[in-house]
Amino acid sequence: MNIDNKLTAVFEQHGDEYIAYIEEIPGVNTQGATMEETRANLREALELILDVRREMALEDQAGKIITREDIKMVA
């Protein structure tokens, strides 16, 4: 099984605007007036959803005995 440390950003033009999402992470999506704006918005959306999911995980783990470790994705 290959694991790649890259995510796929998909940009679609809709009229004068763009929408974008990360294929591998549901819920990471955005829009913008230009590709540059949309790209920046997508990075921010990714950061925000990861922060929220970390907070939710910490709340769920409260009071439990857990082991936490970093994982590096390599191909």
N, C-alpha and C positions, 0 to 999 in steps of 0.2 A: 504494500500500500504506500503510495507516495503522498506525503504531506508537504504542501508548499506554503511558505511563509508570506505569500502575496495574496492580497484580496483583489477581487475584480470589481471595478467601478464601471457601471453602465450608464451612459448618457444618451438621452433621447431628446431630439428637438421637437417641440410642439409649438408651432407658430413662431412667435418671436422669443419664446422662452425655452428653457431646458429643464428636464427632470432628470434625476439621477438616483441610483441606488447601489448598494453593495450586494452582489449576488449571493455571497456566502452568509450574510447576516441579516435575517429578516428584521424589518423595522428601521433599518438605516436607509433613509431616503430623504430627498430634498428637492428644491427647485431653485432656479435663478434666471436672471435676465441674460447673462453671458456664460460661456463655458468656464471662465475664470472664477466668476462669482459662484457658480454651481459647484465647482470643484472645491472651493474653500468652504462652502456650506456643507458639502458632503463630509469633509474631514471633521468639521465641528460636530455634525450629527453622529459620526462614528465615535468620537471622543465622549460625547454626552451619553450615548446609549451604553458604552462600556462602563462609564462611571456609575450610572444608575444600576446596571446589572451587578456591579461589584458591591454597591451599597445593599441591594436586595439580598445578595448571597450572604453578606455579613450579618444582616438581620436574621436570616433563616438559620445561620450557624450559631447564633448566640446561645450559650449554655451547653453547647455540644463539644465533645472532645474530638478535635479534628487535626489533621496534618495538612499543612499548606506548603506547596513548593512551586517554584517557577518551572515552566515547561518551554523549551525552545523548539520551534517547528523547523525541521530541516527536510530537504528533499532527499 
